[in-house]
Amino acid sequence: MNIRPYIILNDVSSLTIQGLIISSLPAITKPQIRTQIEQIDGRDGDIVTQLGYAAYDKAVKIGLSYGYDIDDVIQFFNSSGKVVFSNEPEKYYNYAIYEQIDFEKLIRFKTATVKMHVQPFKYSDVEGEKTFNFSSATSGSIQVRNNGNIYSKPTITITGSGTVNVSLNGQQIFVLNMSSTSTIILDIADMNAYGTDGTLKNRMVTGDYDDFVLPAGNNTISFTGSVTQILINNYSRWI
């Protein structure tokens, strides 16, 4: 039995919205690479500098059937956050809806298009947070596998005390000063450090966030210093 197409916005499925139909889903595509192209007189060809992957729009065609409540439909799409498409059921994108949705057309003709502005990378919707606990450790290591097809920038939560040195695949990246806080959250993608209450802890971290990326496949994160726990999220990533 085939289940009709659906989307999930922030853990709420379109299948739960009375009368809402997802008529078609966007194709699975690779994001465009942003480039800077420079032409130099006297030189053959040009110089292309890659600037990273670009965000882009995914169009979802929707319709209405018997028993719909247009207010419920509007509320469903008045959102941003995480979206899962049923043609990629185990992955999610970070999205926002910026363009106007013609709900008048939807009511009159029972069809409309919703454009979702998605960030270029997608993440696992089934992988959970990894937890590693240590007892009386002054050094140690953990193994983390990026199951995606491109490097990832995870979020790492470290609980410990004193000075903690953090390395990735044998290269030391961070020095954490945990003399006045027991937990530091390293958001590699955001390039910031936080406490558990959300306050910035950047002054307690020395190191280059750009160097802490997990290549696809197996990775080793090691430390020296007093650490009792390491949590890691968003360690797999796809394009």
N, C-alpha and C positions, 0 to 999 in steps of 0.2 A: 504494500500500500504506500503510495507516494504522498508525503505531506506537502501541502502547498507552501510556496516560498514565504519566508518570514525574516524579520530582523529583530534584534534584541537591543534595546537602548537602555543602558544602565540597569541591566538585569530584568527589564520588563519586556516581555515578548509581544510582538504585534498580534500574535494569535489570541492574546487575552483581551484585545480591544474589540468590543462588539462592532461588527459591521465593517471593520477595516480589512482591506485586501491588499497584499503586496503583489502587484501584477507582474513585475519583473525586477530582477536584481542586476546590479552593475557587474560588468565583466571583471574577472580577476586580471589585473594589469600590474606591470612593473612601473614604479614611479620614475618620472623624468629626472635626469641628472642636470642640475643647474650648472651652467658653464660661463666662463668669460673668455671670449675669443679676441685675440690680438693679432693684427696684421702689421708686418714690418716691411717697409720698402727695401727691396734688394734681397729679401729672404723668400724662398719658395715655401708655399703653404702658409700655415698660421700657427700660433701658439694657443693651445686650448688648456685653460685651467679649470679643473673640476671644483665646484663650490658646494657640493653636497646634493642630496636628494630633495626634490621639491614636493611640497604638499599639493594636493589636487582634489578635484571634485568627483564624487561618485553619485550618479543619478539613480534614484529609486522611483519606479512608477507605482502609484497607488490607486486604489479604487474603493468604492463603497458598495455595500450590499445591505440587505434588509436588516433593520433594527439598529442602524448606526446612530451614534450620538456625536455630532460634529464637535462639541466641546471636549469630549474625551479624545478625539483624534487630534485636535489642536494642542491639547495638553501633552499628549504623547510626543509630538514633534517639537514642542517648546522646550528644548533640552540641548545639552552638550555633554560630552564625556566619552563613554565607551560604546561602540557599536559592533555587533556580531551579525554577519550576513549568513543566511542558511546555506549558501554555496561554499562557505568557508567556516563551518560550524565550530571549529576548535581554535579559532583565532579572533582577535579583536583589534579594531582600529581606534585611535583617539580622534574624535570628530567634533564639529560644531556646525550649526545650520545658520548661515548668514543671509542667504537670499530669501526673498519673500516667497511664501507658498500661497498660491491662488486657491484659497478654500472656497471662494464663490464658484469658480470653475468646477471644483470638486463636487460641490453640492448639485450644480446644474447638470453636469455631464458625467458625474460619477467617476472622474478620472483626473489625475494631476501628477506632477513630477516634483519630487523632493530632492534637492541637491545638497549632499552632505560633503562638507569640506573636511577631508581626512588628512592626517599627518602621514608621511611616507612609509613609516614602519608599522608592521603589525606584530602582535604579541600573542603568546599562548593564553587561551582562555581556560585551559585545563591544568596547566602546571601550577602547583602551589608554592608558597613560600618555603624555602629550605631553611631548616634550623640546625645549628651545630652547637653543642654544649661542651664545655671544657671544665675540668676540675683540677685546680692547682697547677695550671699550665703556664709556663713562661715562654713557650714557643709552640707552634703547631701549624697545621695546614689543612685545607679542605679542598675537595675536588668538586668542581662545578662544570657541567656540560651545557654549552650553548647549542641547543638542538636546532637552531635556525640556520639560515643560509647567508647571514651577514653578521658582522660584529655587533655586540650589544653593549649597552651602557646601563648596568644594573643599579639597584638601590641596595646598599649594604648597611646594616645596623650592627654596630659593635658595642658590646658591653664589657667594661674592664676598668682598669685604674692605672694611674701613672702615665708613663710614656709608652706608646704602642706603635711599632713600626709595621706597616702593611705592604706586602709585596705581591706582585702578579707575575706568574710564570717566571720566577727567579729574579725579577727586577723590582727593587724597592721603589714604591710610588709615594706613599703617605707616611707622615709622622703625626700621630695624634697625641695631643696633650690632654689627658683625662684626669688631671689632678683635681679639677673642680666639678666634674660631671662624670656620671657613671656610664652614660650611653651617648654615642654620637651616630647620627644617621647620615651617611654619605650618599647624596643623590647625584650620581655621576652624570646623568643626562642634563640635570638642572645646574650642575657645577656649583652646588652649595652643600653646606653641612648644617644639620639641624639637631636640636635636642628633642626629646620626646614630647615636649610641650609646643614644638613648632618654632622656637626661637633660634635665630641664626647662631651657629657655632664656628663660623669660618676662621676666626682668630685662633681657634684651637687645632686647626688642620694646616699642615704644610705639605705641598705636593701639587702636581699637575693633573687635573682631572682628565685632560685629553689623553694621558698615557694609560688610564685605567679603562681599557675596553677589552671585552672578552671575544676573541676570535671564535668563529664557528668551530665546534668540537670541544674537546676536553681542556680545562684550564685549572691551574693550581693557584689558590690564594693562600698565602702564608703570613705568619705574624711572629713577632717577638715582643715580649712584654706580658703583662698580666691581663688575660682575656678570659671571660667566663662564657660568653655566647656570641655567635655570629648569625645573623639572619640575612638572607639574600633573596631579592625579588627581581622580576623582569630580566632574567638571565638568558632567555632565548628570544631571538628577534628575526623577522623575515622581511624581505622586500617583495 
